């Protein structure tokens, strides 16, 4: 299915531009604007895309909490013993 491209002189486009923009949107056919018979611009319909989802709340429902996340844990922290890196020898001063 080929869409025919309409051509219109710049003077006529200037006089009827709002109506022509509505027509391009409705028919989904591009419009070439000419000056002295030579194309100078092309009016094309905007490609419809899916609306952008908001970044806020986009992760809702993707996190699962297992157990108590507020209370203390029963594991010893490396930082409490002065160990800066995992795998560092615990016996060294």
N, C-alpha and C positions, 0 to 999 in steps of 0.2 A: 504494500500500500504506500504510494508516494504522495506526499503532500505538495500541492502546487504552491509555489512562492509568489505572492502578490507583489507587484512593484507599484510604488506611488511617488510622484515628484515631491521634493522637499517642501515646496510652497503649499501644496495640498495637504501634506502631512501636518504642517504647522497649523493650518486652519481647522483640521479635524482630529488632532492627535488624541484627545481623551476618548473619543468615540472609537478610533482605530485601536487604541490599547485594549478597550473592552472587547472589541471584536477578535483580536488576537488571543486574548484569554479564553473567550468562549469557543472559538473554532480550533484553537491549538495549532493554527497555521502561521508560520513566520511571515513577516512583511519586510520587504527591502525598500529603503528610502533612497531615491536617486536624485542627483543634481546634474542637470543637463544630460540626462540619459545614462549617466554612469552611477553605479551603486556606491553609496557613501556610508550607509549604516543598515543594520538589520535588527528589526524588533522581533524577538522570539519569546514564546511563553516560558514562564518560570517552571522548572521541573518540580513537581510536587514531591516532597520527601516526608518521611515520618517525623512527627514532632519530636524535638529534643526532650528527653527526660531530664528532670531536675536532678542535680547531683545530690541534693539533700534528700535522704531517705531511700536512695537507690539500693542500699545494702539491707534494707529492712527484710527480716525473715531469713537471713542467710547465716546468722550466728546462733550457735547452740551453747548454752551454759551447762556445764556438768559439775555439779557440786557447789560448795560454798566458795564464792569469789572474793569475799570480804575478810573472812576470818584468817588467822595465822596458819601457816603450813607447818608440817612436821619435818621438813627437810632442812638440812644445814646449808647455809649459803656460803659460797666460796669467799665472798667479800668479807664476811664476818671473821674469817680465819686469816685474812691478809693475802689470800691467793687472788692474783689479778687475772690470770689466764687459766682456762680449763686445761688440765694436763700438766700444770706446773707442779713441781715436787712439793708436797706439803711439809716435808721434814726440813727444808731449807729455811734459814732465818729471813 
